[in-house]
Amino acid sequence: MADWSDRVEELLYEGEAVSERVAAGDAHVVVTTHRVLAFTPQMDGENFRQVERPNVTDVAVRSDGETRFLLAGLRAGLFGVVLLGVGLLVDFGALMGDIDLTDTGSTGQLGIGGILGMVQGMISIIYSLDDYMAMIGALLLLAGLVPIAVYLYSRETRLVLSIAGGEDLPIAASTEDAGETVGRLRDAIFPDGVSSASDDRRSLDPLDRLG
């Protein structure tokens, strides 16, 4: 792929010319008068990808990972917080009061002693329901840490091209000079006087305007 990045002229259309060449780690990005050509042998998928310049809306360094693990961890943590909070704040024993359905001599004579015993057992469980909820909530909080840890492990910071109407195009892993690389690519891709999408978002932020 390094040979192809040095032979870009063979890939150009008639009337197309190279405007800028930018190296980002093992990747090479060539901006022409018409397109952005990305040579990314280290990335998954195709070694060479291209996009028309007007369809590139932003160039940025972004961090992402397996979001399904993050969502699973947050969901478990949310349920854990709710159950733990209810278990610590609500005293079901005090709400139920003193109830003893088995302390009557007539239950045996009526033949309902077994049924009342089952009901009394359920009442005893309700008395301790706050303890059970607190315990389950704590376990859910601990369990939620596992998928969050997996998400953090899978998280990667990469140089990305944002494409209008399509998926983002990752170029390379972030490097120490990523800021300089982003600036060079933006200057080469966007016409003079046209800002990127991230610049537009910042201009709408009142905190940025105050700064």
Summary of the structure (lengths in Angstrom):
residues: 211
radius of gyration: 31.2
end to end distance: 44.1
largest distance: 103.8
contacts: 572
relative contact order: 0.18
helix: 52%
strand: 21%
